[in-house]
Amino acid sequence: MAKGKKTGEVKIYGDIYSFGYNSGASFIERFEDARKGADEINVHLHTDGGDVIEGTLIYNHIKSCDIPVNVYIDGVCCSMGTVVMMAAKRVYMCENSYLMVHAPQGGCYGTASAMEKVAKGLRGMEKNFKKIYAAKTGRNEKEVEELLDGDNWFTAQEAMDAKLIDGIVEPIATDVTPISAEELKMQTPTALYNRFSACLKEGMQEEDRAFSNNHKKQSEMDKEGLIKKFGLTGVTAQSSDQEIEDAIQAKLDAEKQRADNAENREKAAEEKQITDAVEAAFNGSKITAEEKAVYMAIGKKNGFEALNTVLKGMKPAPSLVSATRGGNVGGTATGARAEWTWEQWQKEDPRGLEKMSKEEPEKFKAIYEGTFK
């Protein structure tokens, strides 16, 4: 008589974070327990998403499993949850469950440089998401970009049509009130998660149930924490998720604008320093009117400090009388030679260029950098 197939079972009910019941480490431990002696594993999902790093750890562990893994979406599967489900061999949705796909999100408080680093990280995560969704749906990465533009909700049938899942099964949360397509667009992941959680409690393990009971409170505590962390005004812990998100975005936009303004002021101040230094060198007869543009370019490329070092070491050019009497002074010349480029010096008077490098090193450096930098 043939041996019956043994199926292991593990759940992710709740947020995926680096702490608690649904951390990567906790999931892997539960997954490995379910895997012992099993021929296949069913992973049941009801999550509004969570941490990308922890979710990626879970995804990789499922993906590397040497026995078939199936994912069943019992309620909602949002954000990072939809990436986790892509690791399974086959994905099934309950007839009344929902998916929500969007690009990875995040933010920071700080300088423009800090924000740019966060943006770079998010772009890297988004690129990885595209590859995962493309592999499942059979589309190319360009074609799946629309999946990551905004919050994209799917009913079970819509997810099936989009090839995000492999099949539709009977509902588990049978008491959930259906919502229209228009209402679905207005839902937040947390709100829809809570709607299903009340109906899924009977099938939850004790740890799942405790997590679900605390989910709403945890969400409110998060709101209070975000309000304090970002110094938000005009919102409270009773505000909607979208209102909190909008307030944070407004705060981040304001901080970025302040950082940009500060950076622009610094640039303007340095440009003025460069202009003043070049004018002072001209008024002090260190450079000619024709050389102004050269030294302005040196300042803009290398900064005020570098320009100032060059100009400080320069001596005033000799008077017309001195030039007439002596021709060359200190290895250089006034008149036409003041406008000579590096190439002209090498061609017309290489020895004069060599003498300049020894007797007027700063001017020699300025001509060199004006040509090669």
N, C-alpha and C positions, 0 to 999 in steps of 0.2 A: 504494500500500500504506500502510495506516494506521501511523502512528508508535506504537511501544510505549510504554507508560506508564513513566516513570522514577520510582523511589521512593528517597528519601533515608532514611538510618537513623542514629539517635543513641541512646546508652544512658545511663541513670542507674543504675549499679550501686554501691550503698553509701550512706552517710549524706549528707544534703544540708546542707552547712555553708558558712560564709562564706569558707572556705579550701579549697584542694585541687581535685581533679578535678571534684567535683560542686557547686562554688559556682555562684551565679547567673551570674557573668561567664563562667566556663569553659563552662558548659552553652550559653549563648547563642552563644559563639564556635563551638562544635562544631555547634550547631543550624544556624547560618547557613552553615557549610561544607556540611552535608548538604542544605541547601535549594537550593543553586546548581544551576539547571537541572532541578530535581525537580518532578514534578507532584503529589506528595504525600510526606509524611514519616511514618515509623514511629518512635515513641519506645518503647524497651524499658525497663521498670522492674523493678528488684530492689532495694528499699530498705526500711530499717526506720524511715524518717522523717528528721527533722532540724529545722533552723532555719526558723521561720515566715516571717521576712523574706526569706530567700534563696528559699524555696519559693514565696512569693508573686511574686517577681521572675520565676521560671521559669514559673509559671502564667500571668502576664500576657503573657509573650513568646509562649508557645504559643497563647494565646487570640487574640492579635492577628495571627497568621500568616494570609497571604492565600491559602494553599493548604491542602487538607485535612491534618489531623494525626490519626493513629491512635496509640493507646497499647496496648502489649502488656505484660501482667504476666507475666514469665518465672518468678518465684519468689514473693516476698512483696512486698506493697505496704502499708505501715503509716503511720499518723499523717499527717504532712505530705505523704507520697507520694500518699495518696488524694485530697488537694486538688489536687495537680499534675495527676493523671490526669483530673480533671474538666474541664480546659481543652481536651481533645481532642474532635474531632468524634465519634469512636467509640472505645470502650474494650473490649478483649478480654482475657480471662484464660486462661492455660493451665489445662487440666482439673484439674491437681493443685496449682495455686497458691492463695494465701490473701491475703485483705484484712483489715486491722484499722483500725477507725475509732474515734477518741476525741476529746475536747475538747482544745484546746491546753493545754499544761502548762508550768509555770515556777515559779520561786521566787526568793527573795532573802534576804539576811542583813542585818538592820538594824532600824530603828524601825517602829512600827505604821504611821506615815505612808508609809514606803517600801513596806511590804507592801501597803497600800491602793492605791498607784499601780500596783504590779505586777498586783494583782487587777483593777483598772480596765482595764489593757491587755489582760489575758487575756479579760475579758468582751467587749471590742471585737473581738478576734480570733475568739472563739466565735460572735459575731453574724454575722461575715463568712462563717465556715464554714457556718453554717446556710443562708445565702442560696445558697451554691455547691451544697451537697448538695440543697437544695430544687429548684433549677433543673434538676438532672440527673434526679432521681427523679420530678419532677412533684408532689411533696408540698408542703404549706405549711411554713413555718419551725417552727411548733408541732409538727407531725407528725414532723419530723426530729430533735427534741430527744433522743429515745431513742437515736439513733445516737451522740450525744456523751456519754451517761451510762455511764461506765466504759469498759473496753476491749471492743469488739465485733468478734469475729472472724467472717469469712465464708469459706465454701468458694466455689468458682467458681459452683456452682449456686445457693447461697444469695444470692450477690451478684447473680446474674442475676434471681432472684425479687424481690430488693429494688430492682431497676432501677438498681443502681449501675454495671452494665456493660451492654454491648450484645451480647456474644457470648462463646462458649467455644471455644478452639482446642486442638489437640493439644499434649501436654506437651513441653517442651524438656529439663527436668531429669528424665530418665526413671528415674534410680536413687534418687530420694528415697523413703524409706519412708513410706507413708501413715500418718496418725495419726487417732485417733478424735475424735468431736465433743467428748468430755469432756477428752481430752488437749489439744485445741486451745485450750480455755478456760484451761488452765494455762500455755500457752506465753508466753514473752516475745518481743517483736519480734526482739531480737538473737539469741536461741537459734534461732528458726526461720529467720532470715536466714542464719546460719552453716550450717544443715543444707542449704539450697539452694545456697549458694555453692560448696561442694565439687563439686557436680554441674554447675555452670554455668561452671566455669573454662575448659573447652575452647572455649566460644563467646565468651570475654571478649577484649577488646583487651588489650594489654600493660599499659596504665594501669589498666584495670579489675582485672586479675589482681593487680597489685601492691597496689591498694587493698584487695581482698578478703583477701589474705594478711595484711595488717596490721590488718584490722578487729578481730579478737579481741584482739590486743595493744593496739590503741588503746582498746578498751573497758576492758581491765584497767587501763591507764594512767589512763583517766578515773575509774575507781573510786578509785584511789590519790589522784588529785587532789581528788576530792570529799571523801574522808575527811579529807585535810589541810585543805581549804578550810573545811569546816563543823565540824572538830574532832569527827568522829564517833567514838563508842565502841561496842564490842560487835560491830563488823563489820571485815572485812578485804578485801583485793583479791580473795580467793577467794569472798567471799560472793555470793549470787545478786543479780541486778538488783533484785528485789523487796525483798530485805533492805536493800540500800543505799537504795532509795527510801523505805522505811519509816523508816529511821534519819534520813534528811534531813527527812522530814515531822515526825518526833518533835522534831527539833532546832528546826525552824521554829515548831512549836506551842509549844514551851517559850519561845522568844524572844518570840513574840507574847504569851504569858501574862505574861512579865516586863514587857514594854512596857505591857500593860494595867494591871498592878499598879502600875507607876510612875506612870502617868497618873492612876489612881484615888487614889494617895497625894497627888499634887499637887493634885487637886481637893479632897480632904478638908482638906489644909493651908490652901488658899485659903478654903474655907468657914469654917474656924475663925478665920482672920484677919478675915474679914468680920463674923462673929458677935462677936468680941472688940472690933472697932472700933465696932460699933453699941452694944454694952453700955457701952463707955467713953464714947461720946457721950451716952448716956442718963444714966450716973452723973455725968457732968460737966455735966448740965443743959442740954446743947446741943439735945437732942430730947426729946420726950415719949414716954411708953410707947406711945401710939397711933401715933406716927411710926416706931416701930421696924420695922414690916413694910415701910413704904415704902422705908426706907434699906437694908433687907436685900435687897429686890427690885432696887434700884439696883446694889448690890454684885454680886449674882448675874448681872445682865445685862451690866454694864460692867466687872466685875473689881474686885479689891481696890484697885488703885492709883487708879482713878477715884473710888471711894468715899472713899478716904482723903483725896484732894485736896478733895473736897466738905466732909468733916467737919472738916478742919484749918482751913478758912477760917471756920467758924461760931463765933459767940460764945455763951457761956452765956445761956440765956433769963433775963429779969428775974424777980425774986422777985415773989410775990403782992402784997407791999406796994407795990413799984414799979409794978406793973401797975395797982393800984387807984388810985394817985396820978396816974400819968401816962397811963393808958389804953393808948397805943401807945408803943413804944420802938423807935427805929431803923426805923420804917416797918412793923413787924410787930406781932403781938399774941400774948399767951398765951391760955390757955383755949380757947374754941371755935375761934378763928382758927388755932390751931396745927394743927388738923386740916383746914383748908380746902384744897381742891384748886385747881388752876389756874383751872378754870371758876368756882369760887366767888369767888376773888379778883377775876377780871375782872367778875363780876356785882356783888359787894358793895362792893369797894373797889379799883377799877382804879388810882387814884392811889397807894394804898398799895403795890400791886404794882410800879408804876413806881419808887417810892421805894426799895423793896427791891432792885430790879435795880441801883441805883446804890450803896446803902449796904451791902447784904448780898448781893453777887453770887453767892456760893457757895450760899446758901440759896435764892435765886431759881432758880439752875441746878438744884438738887435737886428743887424743885417742878415745874419744867418737864420735866425728864427723867423724873420719876415719872409724868407724865401722857402724854408723847408718845414715850417710848422703851421 
